Amino acid sequence: MQNKQITVTSPLLPKLEDFNELLKEIWTSKWITNMGQFHNQLEKALAEYLHVPYVCLFTNGTLPLMTALQALRITGEVITTPYSFVATTHSIWWNGCKPVFVDIDPATGNMDPNRIEAAITPATTCIMPVHCYGKPCDTKRIQEIADKYGLRVIYDAAHAFGVEVPADQYGLEAYDDKGLAGIMNAGDMSTLSFHATKVYNTIEGGALVVHDEKTKKRIDNLKNFGITDEVTVVAPGINGKMDEMRSAYGLLNLEQVDEAIEKRHQVAQKYREALKSIPGIRFFEDISGVRNNYSYFPVFINAEKYGATRDELYFKMKEQNVLGRRYFYPLISEFSTYRGLSSATPENLPVATKIANEVICLPMHHELKDDDIARILNCIKK
């Protein structure tokens, strides 16, 4: 149908009959939250799938960011990127720390490691990079800088579910004889979002990846008000627990996420083949050796070469019922809360400013059909 709305994403849903069967078990047990059987099963299943030691589930993707900073007792300044969803920087602010923005690499949209050292001051305690669009950061270089200055590293990996990388190239330990490593093993901790818009979702949800049992226990306490037993509270925690319904939903989605990722891969290939010959359209290439999840497909519009601005194309697509998104525009550094920071100026962030003014994320999900893709591409080609 020509006028059918094409959305930028579509949630991965388990089969309703399968979900109903698990709901019957929950109704029988009457255990609906507080780390029940499905919650515990999902933590173990995700740790195995992501090739990481421990996963701590949360009720959304923002709380893991906030809790990671709390668990590592981060204070002072945290170096981060302006090119992300606002939750990244909000988590720093909510912990009473000062975000310090550095510019990004035009080839990936990720924090530029060459800009980090100049932003370090005596007050810096942590680096919080983002694997933007699921493209892995230069984790090896970032860790070298962190080690040199005694800094912690927390990765916002909201986009990077299931991404795997060549272990040696990224400074990680391989989990198999192919030399691959899960990107979540980088840094001190990594956080995930399982929001409905993500490659893998639990409706709302998130997780924190940690590397040792002692840290997992601390996180489990912090996400449950700091309670360890019925008479003991060991820390000023928060309520971040994932319930049994969403945990059961997540277990079922985990069984089909690889198939969904492959369908996304096919969409990305069709986009690249069609767009490579259009002047003024740029897109990110796959990084050699990386298992991508194709969570987004951003294109960048050079108005002079393309013959129209990004916004002209964006609104033209909208008129055709094709909903792209300007991820990430405006920059976090341009919002009123952060605009007054000395690191938030366009002069300090020229690449991020340019990319934010050029980007449109095209529709990208497992349900896109050839006719949908043709309509999307037709908007761009015209």
CORURKA-V533859 format. One record per run of one state. SS is the DSSP state (2 for helix, 1 for strand, 0 for the rest). FROM is the first residue (numbers start at 0). TO is the last residue. If there is no record, write none. Layout:
BEGIN
ss;from;to
SS;FROM;TO
SS;FROM;TO
END
This chain:
BEGIN
ss;from;to
0;0;4
1;5;5
0;6;14
2;15;28
0;29;35
2;36;49
0;50;52
1;53;57
0;58;59
2;60;70
0;71;75
1;76;80
0;81;85
2;86;93
0;94;96
1;97;101
0;102;102
1;103;103
0;104;109
1;110;110
0;111;111
2;112;118
0;119;122
1;123;127
0;128;128
1;129;129
0;130;130
2;131;133
0;134;137
2;138;148
0;149;150
1;151;155
0;156;162
1;163;165
2;166;169
0;170;178
1;179;181
2;182;184
0;185;187
1;188;192
0;193;204
1;205;209
0;210;211
2;212;221
0;222;222
1;223;223
0;224;225
1;226;228
0;229;230
1;231;232
0;233;237
1;238;238
0;239;242
2;243;253
0;254;255
2;256;274
0;275;279
1;280;282
0;283;289
1;290;290
0;291;295
1;296;300
0;301;301
2;302;305
0;306;308
2;309;318
0;319;320
1;321;321
0;322;323
1;324;324
0;325;330
2;331;333
0;334;340
2;341;343
0;344;348
2;349;355
0;356;357
1;358;361
0;362;368
2;369;380
0;381;381
END
